[in-house]
Amino acid sequence: MDMLKRRQFVTASLTLPALLHSAVAAPQDMLREGGLVLALRHALAPGTFDPPQFKLGDCSTQRNLSDDGRQQARQIGAWFQARDLKPARVRSSPWCRCVDTATLAFGAHETWAPLGSPRGATEGTNAQSLDALRAAVRAASAQRGRFEVWVTHMFVLSDLVGQGTSSGEGLLLRAGTDGLPQVLGRWTAG
């Protein structure tokens, strides 16, 4: 077997159990089992990007949740309450739309800079933040019986795992055998 085919076989062999698990396990069962992170994109905040006068810590200068977004964030929290699921830790980007999503859905949370939206022309997440996020997924993956929720931005999710989500939607993440975050499934409150 040539090296490329061998690598494809090994990769398929390692990811197949995760794919089968996500195909048969409901998101609430996976969360109860723990050892993962639910990385959510913030609830509905109309528009794209922040205005030019944007200032972190000043919500009046940022793109914020709409009324529908605030309702969506409450629905996220209701989904967890109805299933008696409590995250061991809730982390949020310091951007107001993420903080508000976390507050309305979960109440207590901590802001964490690596979850912040990239700034600048490239809209790429910096390597230091990606390293911190990968390390945190690895740490959470070792914690069976507990899970974390992160509230972040589309660009961060895309840079971290190569997938984006709709507003208020999340990705169930666990570290793979290579230590990198793997997507086990998608999550919505609906």
mmCIF file of the C-alpha atoms, coordinates in Angstrom:
data_MODEL
# 
_entry.id   MODEL 
# 
loop_
_atom_site.group_PDB 
_atom_site.id 
_atom_site.type_symbol 
_atom_site.label_atom_id 
_atom_site.label_alt_id 
_atom_site.label_comp_id 
_atom_site.label_asym_id 
_atom_site.label_entity_id 
_atom_site.label_seq_id 
_atom_site.pdbx_PDB_ins_code 
_atom_site.Cartn_x 
_atom_site.Cartn_y 
_atom_site.Cartn_z 
_atom_site.occupancy 
_atom_site.B_iso_or_equiv 
_atom_site.pdbx_formal_charge 
_atom_site.auth_seq_id 
_atom_site.auth_comp_id 
_atom_site.auth_asym_id 
_atom_site.auth_atom_id 
_atom_site.pdbx_PDB_model_num 
ATOM 1   C CA . MET A 1 1   ? 0.000   0.000  0.000  1.00 0.00 ? 1   MET A CA 1 
ATOM 2   C CA . ASP A 1 2   ? 1.529   3.325  -0.989 1.00 0.00 ? 2   ASP A CA 1 
ATOM 3   C CA . MET A 1 3   ? 2.039   6.013  1.646  1.00 0.00 ? 3   MET A CA 1 
ATOM 4   C CA . LEU A 1 4   ? -0.896  8.214  0.548  1.00 0.00 ? 4   LEU A CA 1 
ATOM 5   C CA . LYS A 1 5   ? -3.403  5.338  0.575  1.00 0.00 ? 5   LYS A CA 1 
ATOM 6   C CA . ARG A 1 6   ? -2.038  4.151  3.900  1.00 0.00 ? 6   ARG A CA 1 
ATOM 7   C CA . ARG A 1 7   ? -2.449  7.642  5.407  1.00 0.00 ? 7   ARG A CA 1 
ATOM 8   C CA . GLN A 1 8   ? -6.030  7.865  4.071  1.00 0.00 ? 8   GLN A CA 1 
ATOM 9   C CA . PHE A 1 9   ? -6.848  4.437  5.541  1.00 0.00 ? 9   PHE A CA 1 
ATOM 10  C CA . VAL A 1 10  ? -5.420  5.350  8.937  1.00 0.00 ? 10  VAL A CA 1 
ATOM 11  C CA . THR A 1 11  ? -7.235  8.696  8.950  1.00 0.00 ? 11  THR A CA 1 
ATOM 12  C CA . ALA A 1 12  ? -10.539 7.027  8.021  1.00 0.00 ? 12  ALA A CA 1 
ATOM 13  C CA . SER A 1 13  ? -9.993  4.365  10.691 1.00 0.00 ? 13  SER A CA 1 
ATOM 14  C CA . LEU A 1 14  ? -9.414  6.996  13.370 1.00 0.00 ? 14  LEU A CA 1 
ATOM 15  C CA . THR A 1 15  ? -12.312 9.267  12.451 1.00 0.00 ? 15  THR A CA 1 
ATOM 16  C CA . LEU A 1 16  ? -14.908 6.552  11.760 1.00 0.00 ? 16  LEU A CA 1 
ATOM 17  C CA . PRO A 1 17  ? -15.587 5.815  15.471 1.00 0.00 ? 17  PRO A CA 1 
ATOM 18  C CA . ALA A 1 18  ? -16.150 9.531  16.150 1.00 0.00 ? 18  ALA A CA 1 
ATOM 19  C CA . LEU A 1 19  ? -18.483 9.816  13.168 1.00 0.00 ? 19  LEU A CA 1 
ATOM 20  C CA . LEU A 1 20  ? -20.428 6.714  14.189 1.00 0.00 ? 20  LEU A CA 1 
ATOM 21  C CA . HIS A 1 21  ? -20.670 7.982  17.765 1.00 0.00 ? 21  HIS A CA 1 
ATOM 22  C CA . SER A 1 22  ? -22.077 11.330 16.643 1.00 0.00 ? 22  SER A CA 1 
ATOM 23  C CA . ALA A 1 23  ? -24.492 9.597  14.268 1.00 0.00 ? 23  ALA A CA 1 
ATOM 24  C CA . VAL A 1 24  ? -26.020 7.477  17.048 1.00 0.00 ? 24  VAL A CA 1 
ATOM 25  C CA . ALA A 1 25  ? -25.642 9.704  20.119 1.00 0.00 ? 25  ALA A CA 1 
ATOM 26  C CA . ALA A 1 26  ? -27.924 12.680 20.630 1.00 0.00 ? 26  ALA A CA 1 
ATOM 27  C CA . PRO A 1 27  ? -26.154 15.941 21.486 1.00 0.00 ? 27  PRO A CA 1 
ATOM 28  C CA . GLN A 1 28  ? -27.502 15.866 25.058 1.00 0.00 ? 28  GLN A CA 1 
ATOM 29  C CA . ASP A 1 29  ? -26.057 12.354 25.536 1.00 0.00 ? 29  ASP A CA 1 
ATOM 30  C CA . MET A 1 30  ? -22.696 13.474 24.200 1.00 0.00 ? 30  MET A CA 1 
ATOM 31  C CA . LEU A 1 31  ? -22.733 16.484 26.545 1.00 0.00 ? 31  LEU A CA 1 
ATOM 32  C CA . ARG A 1 32  ? -23.619 14.274 29.523 1.00 0.00 ? 32  ARG A CA 1 
ATOM 33  C CA . GLU A 1 33  ? -20.753 11.928 28.630 1.00 0.00 ? 33  GLU A CA 1 
ATOM 34  C CA . GLY A 1 34  ? -18.511 14.987 28.687 1.00 0.00 ? 34  GLY A CA 1 
ATOM 35  C CA . GLY A 1 35  ? -14.965 15.390 27.588 1.00 0.00 ? 35  GLY A CA 1 
ATOM 36  C CA . LEU A 1 36  ? -15.889 17.968 24.985 1.00 0.00 ? 36  LEU A CA 1 
ATOM 37  C CA . VAL A 1 37  ? -16.478 21.593 24.155 1.00 0.00 ? 37  VAL A CA 1 
ATOM 38  C CA . LEU A 1 38  ? -19.631 23.010 22.609 1.00 0.00 ? 38  LEU A CA 1 
ATOM 39  C CA . ALA A 1 39  ? -18.294 25.977 20.621 1.00 0.00 ? 39  ALA A CA 1 
ATOM 40  C CA . LEU A 1 40  ? -21.217 28.281 19.796 1.00 0.00 ? 40  LEU A CA 1 
ATOM 41  C CA . ARG A 1 41  ? -21.381 31.173 17.413 1.00 0.00 ? 41  ARG A CA 1 
ATOM 42  C CA . HIS A 1 42  ? -23.078 34.121 19.143 1.00 0.00 ? 42  HIS A CA 1 
ATOM 43  C CA . ALA A 1 43  ? -26.831 34.598 18.668 1.00 0.00 ? 43  ALA A CA 1 
ATOM 44  C CA . LEU A 1 44  ? -28.291 36.778 15.900 1.00 0.00 ? 44  LEU A CA 1 
ATOM 45  C CA . ALA A 1 45  ? -26.525 40.121 15.499 1.00 0.00 ? 45  ALA A CA 1 
ATOM 46  C CA . PRO A 1 46  ? -27.545 41.705 12.179 1.00 0.00 ? 46  PRO A CA 1 
ATOM 47  C CA . GLY A 1 47  ? -24.883 42.893 9.774  1.00 0.00 ? 47  GLY A CA 1 
ATOM 48  C CA . THR A 1 48  ? -21.302 41.914 9.226  1.00 0.00 ? 48  THR A CA 1 
ATOM 49  C CA . PHE A 1 49  ? -18.148 43.121 10.949 1.00 0.00 ? 49  PHE A CA 1 
ATOM 50  C CA . ASP A 1 50  ? -18.015 45.874 13.535 1.00 0.00 ? 50  ASP A CA 1 
ATOM 51  C CA . PRO A 1 51  ? -18.220 49.566 12.610 1.00 0.00 ? 51  PRO A CA 1 
ATOM 52  C CA . PRO A 1 52  ? -14.958 51.502 12.047 1.00 0.00 ? 52  PRO A CA 1 
ATOM 53  C CA . GLN A 1 53  ? -15.260 53.269 15.443 1.00 0.00 ? 53  GLN A CA 1 
ATOM 54  C CA . PHE A 1 54  ? -15.420 49.881 17.241 1.00 0.00 ? 54  PHE A CA 1 
ATOM 55  C CA . LYS A 1 55  ? -14.015 49.795 20.795 1.00 0.00 ? 55  LYS A CA 1 
ATOM 56  C CA . LEU A 1 56  ? -13.790 46.630 22.837 1.00 0.00 ? 56  LEU A CA 1 
ATOM 57  C CA . GLY A 1 57  ? -15.696 47.180 26.088 1.00 0.00 ? 57  GLY A CA 1 
ATOM 58  C CA . ASP A 1 58  ? -18.015 49.807 24.581 1.00 0.00 ? 58  ASP A CA 1 
ATOM 59  C CA . CYS A 1 59  ? -21.112 48.020 23.332 1.00 0.00 ? 59  CYS A CA 1 
ATOM 60  C CA . SER A 1 60  ? -22.480 51.201 21.728 1.00 0.00 ? 60  SER A CA 1 
ATOM 61  C CA . THR A 1 61  ? -19.661 50.963 19.151 1.00 0.00 ? 61  THR A CA 1 
ATOM 62  C CA . GLN A 1 62  ? -20.198 47.280 18.298 1.00 0.00 ? 62  GLN A CA 1 
ATOM 63  C CA . ARG A 1 63  ? -22.593 45.141 16.319 1.00 0.00 ? 63  ARG A CA 1 
ATOM 64  C CA . ASN A 1 64  ? -25.002 43.782 18.944 1.00 0.00 ? 64  ASN A CA 1 
ATOM 65  C CA . LEU A 1 65  ? -27.741 41.186 19.352 1.00 0.00 ? 65  LEU A CA 1 
ATOM 66  C CA . SER A 1 66  ? -31.107 42.018 17.863 1.00 0.00 ? 66  SER A CA 1 
ATOM 67  C CA . ASP A 1 67  ? -34.350 41.304 19.729 1.00 0.00 ? 67  ASP A CA 1 
ATOM 68  C CA . ASP A 1 68  ? -34.455 37.989 17.857 1.00 0.00 ? 68  ASP A CA 1 
ATOM 69  C CA . GLY A 1 69  ? -30.859 37.347 18.918 1.00 0.00 ? 69  GLY A CA 1 
ATOM 70  C CA . ARG A 1 70  ? -31.683 37.956 22.575 1.00 0.00 ? 70  ARG A CA 1 
ATOM 71  C CA . GLN A 1 71  ? -34.626 35.563 22.262 1.00 0.00 ? 71  GLN A CA 1 
ATOM 72  C CA . GLN A 1 72  ? -32.382 33.009 20.543 1.00 0.00 ? 72  GLN A CA 1 
ATOM 73  C CA . ALA A 1 73  ? -29.864 33.248 23.402 1.00 0.00 ? 73  ALA A CA 1 
ATOM 74  C CA . ARG A 1 74  ? -32.652 32.632 25.942 1.00 0.00 ? 74  ARG A CA 1 
ATOM 75  C CA . GLN A 1 75  ? -33.768 29.602 23.899 1.00 0.00 ? 75  GLN A CA 1 
ATOM 76  C CA . ILE A 1 76  ? -30.222 28.228 24.061 1.00 0.00 ? 76  ILE A CA 1 
ATOM 77  C CA . GLY A 1 77  ? -30.346 28.464 27.850 1.00 0.00 ? 77  GLY A CA 1 
ATOM 78  C CA . ALA A 1 78  ? -33.835 26.910 27.948 1.00 0.00 ? 78  ALA A CA 1 
ATOM 79  C CA . TRP A 1 79  ? -32.584 23.928 25.914 1.00 0.00 ? 79  TRP A CA 1 
ATOM 80  C CA . PHE A 1 80  ? -29.911 23.237 28.527 1.00 0.00 ? 80  PHE A CA 1 
ATOM 81  C CA . GLN A 1 81  ? -32.296 23.770 31.465 1.00 0.00 ? 81  GLN A CA 1 
ATOM 82  C CA . ALA A 1 82  ? -34.938 21.445 29.984 1.00 0.00 ? 82  ALA A CA 1 
ATOM 83  C CA . ARG A 1 83  ? -32.324 18.661 29.812 1.00 0.00 ? 83  ARG A CA 1 
ATOM 84  C CA . ASP A 1 84  ? -30.769 19.444 33.196 1.00 0.00 ? 84  ASP A CA 1 
ATOM 85  C CA . LEU A 1 85  ? -27.384 20.047 31.566 1.00 0.00 ? 85  LEU A CA 1 
ATOM 86  C CA . LYS A 1 86  ? -24.990 22.432 33.263 1.00 0.00 ? 86  LYS A CA 1 
ATOM 87  C CA . PRO A 1 87  ? -21.652 23.273 31.663 1.00 0.00 ? 87  PRO A CA 1 
ATOM 88  C CA . ALA A 1 88  ? -18.639 22.985 33.953 1.00 0.00 ? 88  ALA A CA 1 
ATOM 89  C CA . ARG A 1 89  ? -17.381 26.212 32.419 1.00 0.00 ? 89  ARG A CA 1 
ATOM 90  C CA . VAL A 1 90  ? -18.798 28.879 30.097 1.00 0.00 ? 90  VAL A CA 1 
ATOM 91  C CA . ARG A 1 91  ? -16.277 31.055 28.273 1.00 0.00 ? 91  ARG A CA 1 
ATOM 92  C CA . SER A 1 92  ? -17.094 33.981 26.029 1.00 0.00 ? 92  SER A CA 1 
ATOM 93  C CA . SER A 1 93  ? -15.355 36.245 23.584 1.00 0.00 ? 93  SER A CA 1 
ATOM 94  C CA . PRO A 1 94  ? -15.108 39.735 25.105 1.00 0.00 ? 94  PRO A CA 1 
ATOM 95  C CA . TRP A 1 95  ? -17.244 41.156 22.248 1.00 0.00 ? 95  TRP A CA 1 
ATOM 96  C CA . CYS A 1 96  ? -20.637 42.335 23.524 1.00 0.00 ? 96  CYS A CA 1 
ATOM 97  C CA . ARG A 1 97  ? -22.701 40.086 21.240 1.00 0.00 ? 97  ARG A CA 1 
ATOM 98  C CA . CYS A 1 98  ? -20.909 37.039 22.684 1.00 0.00 ? 98  CYS A CA 1 
ATOM 99  C CA . VAL A 1 99  ? -21.034 38.261 26.286 1.00 0.00 ? 99  VAL A CA 1 
ATOM 100 C CA . ASP A 1 100 ? -24.756 38.970 25.915 1.00 0.00 ? 100 ASP A CA 1 
ATOM 101 C CA . THR A 1 101 ? -25.374 35.528 24.391 1.00 0.00 ? 101 THR A CA 1 
ATOM 102 C CA . ALA A 1 102 ? -23.507 33.844 27.252 1.00 0.00 ? 102 ALA A CA 1 
ATOM 103 C CA . THR A 1 103 ? -25.262 35.959 29.898 1.00 0.00 ? 103 THR A CA 1 
ATOM 104 C CA . LEU A 1 104 ? -28.768 35.385 28.536 1.00 0.00 ? 104 LEU A CA 1 
ATOM 105 C CA . ALA A 1 105 ? -28.202 31.661 27.991 1.00 0.00 ? 105 ALA A CA 1 
ATOM 106 C CA . PHE A 1 106 ? -26.102 30.672 31.011 1.00 0.00 ? 106 PHE A CA 1 
ATOM 107 C CA . GLY A 1 107 ? -25.745 33.596 33.397 1.00 0.00 ? 107 GLY A CA 1 
ATOM 108 C CA . ALA A 1 108 ? -22.301 33.087 34.900 1.00 0.00 ? 108 ALA A CA 1 
ATOM 109 C CA . HIS A 1 109 ? -19.440 33.027 32.405 1.00 0.00 ? 109 HIS A CA 1 
ATOM 110 C CA . GLU A 1 110 ? -15.894 34.263 31.976 1.00 0.00 ? 110 GLU A CA 1 
ATOM 111 C CA . THR A 1 111 ? -14.539 36.316 29.108 1.00 0.00 ? 111 THR A CA 1 
ATOM 112 C CA . TRP A 1 112 ? -11.523 34.832 27.380 1.00 0.00 ? 112 TRP A CA 1 
ATOM 113 C CA . ALA A 1 113 ? -9.490  36.784 24.824 1.00 0.00 ? 113 ALA A CA 1 
ATOM 114 C CA . PRO A 1 114 ? -8.593  33.802 22.561 1.00 0.00 ? 114 PRO A CA 1 
ATOM 115 C CA . LEU A 1 115 ? -12.303 33.518 21.661 1.00 0.00 ? 115 LEU A CA 1 
ATOM 116 C CA . GLY A 1 116 ? -12.327 37.139 20.435 1.00 0.00 ? 116 GLY A CA 1 
ATOM 117 C CA . SER A 1 117 ? -13.084 38.033 16.851 1.00 0.00 ? 117 SER A CA 1 
ATOM 118 C CA . PRO A 1 118 ? -10.031 38.561 14.663 1.00 0.00 ? 118 PRO A CA 1 
ATOM 119 C CA . ARG A 1 119 ? -9.401  42.150 13.669 1.00 0.00 ? 119 ARG A CA 1 
ATOM 120 C CA . GLY A 1 120 ? -7.732  43.488 10.603 1.00 0.00 ? 120 GLY A CA 1 
ATOM 121 C CA . ALA A 1 121 ? -7.782  43.025 6.868  1.00 0.00 ? 121 ALA A CA 1 
ATOM 122 C CA . THR A 1 122 ? -7.253  39.262 6.911  1.00 0.00 ? 122 THR A CA 1 
ATOM 123 C CA . GLU A 1 123 ? -9.851  38.468 9.584  1.00 0.00 ? 123 GLU A CA 1 
ATOM 124 C CA . GLY A 1 124 ? -7.632  35.571 10.594 1.00 0.00 ? 124 GLY A CA 1 
ATOM 125 C CA . THR A 1 125 ? -7.293  34.328 14.164 1.00 0.00 ? 125 THR A CA 1 
ATOM 126 C CA . ASN A 1 126 ? -3.730  34.761 15.411 1.00 0.00 ? 126 ASN A CA 1 
ATOM 127 C CA . ALA A 1 127 ? -1.559  31.694 16.004 1.00 0.00 ? 127 ALA A CA 1 
ATOM 128 C CA . GLN A 1 128 ? -1.251  32.361 19.749 1.00 0.00 ? 128 GLN A CA 1 
ATOM 129 C CA . SER A 1 129 ? -5.051  32.341 20.155 1.00 0.00 ? 129 SER A CA 1 
ATOM 130 C CA . LEU A 1 130 ? -5.386  29.178 18.059 1.00 0.00 ? 130 LEU A CA 1 
ATOM 131 C CA . ASP A 1 131 ? -2.737  27.452 20.189 1.00 0.00 ? 131 ASP A CA 1 
ATOM 132 C CA . ALA A 1 132 ? -4.610  28.432 23.366 1.00 0.00 ? 132 ALA A CA 1 
ATOM 133 C CA . LEU A 1 133 ? -7.920  27.186 21.938 1.00 0.00 ? 133 LEU A CA 1 
ATOM 134 C CA . ARG A 1 134 ? -6.398  23.863 20.842 1.00 0.00 ? 134 ARG A CA 1 
ATOM 135 C CA . ALA A 1 135 ? -4.823  23.359 24.269 1.00 0.00 ? 135 ALA A CA 1 
ATOM 136 C CA . ALA A 1 136 ? -8.157  24.117 25.967 1.00 0.00 ? 136 ALA A CA 1 
ATOM 137 C CA . VAL A 1 137 ? -9.981  21.572 23.768 1.00 0.00 ? 137 VAL A CA 1 
ATOM 138 C CA . ARG A 1 138 ? -7.335  18.972 24.708 1.00 0.00 ? 138 ARG A CA 1 
ATOM 139 C CA . ALA A 1 139 ? -7.782  19.785 28.414 1.00 0.00 ? 139 ALA A CA 1 
ATOM 140 C CA . ALA A 1 140 ? -11.590 19.609 28.197 1.00 0.00 ? 140 ALA A CA 1 
ATOM 141 C CA . SER A 1 141 ? -11.364 16.307 26.304 1.00 0.00 ? 141 SER A CA 1 
ATOM 142 C CA . ALA A 1 142 ? -9.640  14.732 29.293 1.00 0.00 ? 142 ALA A CA 1 
ATOM 143 C CA . GLN A 1 143 ? -12.534 15.668 31.600 1.00 0.00 ? 143 GLN A CA 1 
ATOM 144 C CA . ARG A 1 144 ? -15.114 12.892 31.251 1.00 0.00 ? 144 ARG A CA 1 
ATOM 145 C CA . GLY A 1 145 ? -18.492 13.673 32.769 1.00 0.00 ? 145 GLY A CA 1 
ATOM 146 C CA . ARG A 1 146 ? -18.172 17.422 32.201 1.00 0.00 ? 146 ARG A CA 1 
ATOM 147 C CA . PHE A 1 147 ? -18.246 19.778 29.253 1.00 0.00 ? 147 PHE A CA 1 
ATOM 148 C CA . GLU A 1 148 ? -17.540 23.403 28.459 1.00 0.00 ? 148 GLU A CA 1 
ATOM 149 C CA . VAL A 1 149 ? -19.459 25.919 26.373 1.00 0.00 ? 149 VAL A CA 1 
ATOM 150 C CA . TRP A 1 150 ? -17.630 28.589 24.423 1.00 0.00 ? 150 TRP A CA 1 
ATOM 151 C CA . VAL A 1 151 ? -19.385 31.556 22.792 1.00 0.00 ? 151 VAL A CA 1 
ATOM 152 C CA . THR A 1 152 ? -17.364 32.961 19.921 1.00 0.00 ? 152 THR A CA 1 
ATOM 153 C CA . HIS A 1 153 ? -17.430 34.126 16.295 1.00 0.00 ? 153 HIS A CA 1 
ATOM 154 C CA . MET A 1 154 ? -17.712 32.512 12.865 1.00 0.00 ? 154 MET A CA 1 
ATOM 155 C CA . PHE A 1 155 ? -14.113 33.396 11.944 1.00 0.00 ? 155 PHE A CA 1 
ATOM 156 C CA . VAL A 1 156 ? -12.725 31.785 15.095 1.00 0.00 ? 156 VAL A CA 1 
ATOM 157 C CA . LEU A 1 157 ? -14.641 28.539 14.492 1.00 0.00 ? 157 LEU A CA 1 
ATOM 158 C CA . SER A 1 158 ? -13.588 28.492 10.871 1.00 0.00 ? 158 SER A CA 1 
ATOM 159 C CA . ASP A 1 159 ? -9.926  29.043 11.734 1.00 0.00 ? 159 ASP A CA 1 
ATOM 160 C CA . LEU A 1 160 ? -10.015 26.462 14.531 1.00 0.00 ? 160 LEU A CA 1 
ATOM 161 C CA . VAL A 1 161 ? -11.763 23.572 12.752 1.00 0.00 ? 161 VAL A CA 1 
ATOM 162 C CA . GLY A 1 162 ? -12.392 24.661 9.168  1.00 0.00 ? 162 GLY A CA 1 
ATOM 163 C CA . GLN A 1 163 ? -16.165 24.954 9.656  1.00 0.00 ? 163 GLN A CA 1 
ATOM 164 C CA . GLY A 1 164 ? -18.483 27.814 10.395 1.00 0.00 ? 164 GLY A CA 1 
ATOM 165 C CA . THR A 1 165 ? -21.974 27.866 11.846 1.00 0.00 ? 165 THR A CA 1 
ATOM 166 C CA . SER A 1 166 ? -25.121 29.908 11.709 1.00 0.00 ? 166 SER A CA 1 
ATOM 167 C CA . SER A 1 167 ? -25.819 32.352 14.514 1.00 0.00 ? 167 SER A CA 1 
ATOM 168 C CA . GLY A 1 168 ? -26.691 30.478 17.698 1.00 0.00 ? 168 GLY A CA 1 
ATOM 169 C CA . GLU A 1 169 ? -25.471 27.147 16.304 1.00 0.00 ? 169 GLU A CA 1 
ATOM 170 C CA . GLY A 1 170 ? -22.550 25.196 17.740 1.00 0.00 ? 170 GLY A CA 1 
ATOM 171 C CA . LEU A 1 171 ? -19.985 22.527 17.044 1.00 0.00 ? 171 LEU A CA 1 
ATOM 172 C CA . LEU A 1 172 ? -19.278 19.653 19.427 1.00 0.00 ? 172 LEU A CA 1 
ATOM 173 C CA . LEU A 1 173 ? -15.486 19.437 19.673 1.00 0.00 ? 173 LEU A CA 1 
ATOM 174 C CA . ARG A 1 174 ? -13.113 16.863 21.129 1.00 0.00 ? 174 ARG A CA 1 
ATOM 175 C CA . ALA A 1 175 ? -9.376  16.459 20.672 1.00 0.00 ? 175 ALA A CA 1 
ATOM 176 C CA . GLY A 1 176 ? -8.470  13.765 18.168 1.00 0.00 ? 176 GLY A CA 1 
ATOM 177 C CA . THR A 1 177 ? -5.616  11.321 18.516 1.00 0.00 ? 177 THR A CA 1 
ATOM 178 C CA . ASP A 1 178 ? -3.393  13.954 16.895 1.00 0.00 ? 178 ASP A CA 1 
ATOM 179 C CA . GLY A 1 179 ? -4.361  16.438 19.638 1.00 0.00 ? 179 GLY A CA 1 
ATOM 180 C CA . LEU A 1 180 ? -6.216  18.727 17.215 1.00 0.00 ? 180 LEU A CA 1 
ATOM 181 C CA . PRO A 1 181 ? -9.890  19.595 17.680 1.00 0.00 ? 181 PRO A CA 1 
ATOM 182 C CA . GLN A 1 182 ? -12.291 17.335 15.793 1.00 0.00 ? 182 GLN A CA 1 
ATOM 183 C CA . VAL A 1 183 ? -15.913 18.148 15.056 1.00 0.00 ? 183 VAL A CA 1 
ATOM 184 C CA . LEU A 1 184 ? -18.134 15.360 16.441 1.00 0.00 ? 184 LEU A CA 1 
ATOM 185 C CA . GLY A 1 185 ? -21.378 16.984 15.385 1.00 0.00 ? 185 GLY A CA 1 
ATOM 186 C CA . ARG A 1 186 ? -23.439 20.124 15.106 1.00 0.00 ? 186 ARG A CA 1 
ATOM 187 C CA . TRP A 1 187 ? -25.774 21.482 17.765 1.00 0.00 ? 187 TRP A CA 1 
ATOM 188 C CA . THR A 1 188 ? -28.841 23.718 17.695 1.00 0.00 ? 188 THR A CA 1 
ATOM 189 C CA . ALA A 1 189 ? -31.405 24.551 20.347 1.00 0.00 ? 189 ALA A CA 1 
ATOM 190 C CA . GLY A 1 190 ? -34.241 24.035 17.857 1.00 0.00 ? 190 GLY A CA 1 
# 
